Amino acid sequence: NRIRVYHVHLAGATDVSLISTLKDGSHKPARKVLVADLAGMAGLSVSLRKLDNFEALALLPPEPGGQRLLMMASDNNFNARQVTAFLLLSPRR
């Protein structure tokens, strides 16, 4: 597994919720920007880079300077080969 977090921009994208097929190509896709890729993130241990199950994401309220932090949480599923981890990230835009 490889864990990546994207910021998805819906402005200008086609609402496809009621379209039965996208084969004709007349829709405009949403735009996404990579904000975190755990596999290549500096400062993380090898075990954190290879986590396979983040189950919680929370975008925290803005700090005084306006920056927002992203908290990610994983649990070990009662499995000795997995770990419980909390990461606090400052996503780039």
FENBEL-V779620 format. One record per helix or strand. SS is the DSSP state (~ for helix, > for strand). FROM is the first residue (numbers start at 0). LEN is the number of residues. If there is no record, write none. Layout:
BEGIN
SS;FROM;LEN + SS;FROM;LEN
END
This chain:
BEGIN
>;3;6 + >;30;7 + ~;37;3 + ~;45;4 + >;53;6 + >;69;5 + >;84;5
END
